[in-house]
Amino acid sequence: MGNADVLRTIREAEEAAAAAIAKAESEATGIVQKARLEAAESLQTGRTDSEAEAQKIVADARAAAEKEAATVSADGDATIDSIHNSGKKNRDKAVNTILDAFRA
């Protein structure tokens, strides 16, 4: 081989190496972009899942509170009815007691 052949072979090897480096850099960039995209998707999925779980917890707590409020309200209504009925029963006695006090 002559000097020209050796120089041409070296030049071709350098060009092949430069092409391989460019291809590797391009592939590395693609891998990094894909990883970033997957990370963003994973983060968004995590946020969505945690938000859904938080909404479920709030809905469950609200349902429990509404149930408790309904029970307390029903108990209060029953107490009010009892007081009202007791007042009706004692109304005549109270009127007679007051009238007797004025007559005496």
SULBELPE-V739032 format. One line per field, one symbol per residue. ss: DSSP state (H for helix, E for strand, - for the rest). A space follows every 10 residues. Layout:
ss = ???
This chain:
ss = --HHHHHHHH HHHHHHHHHH HHHHHHHHHH HHHHHHHHHH HHHHHHHHHH HHHHHHHHHH HHHHHHHHHH HHHHHHHHHH HHHHHHHHHH HHHHHHHHHH HHH-
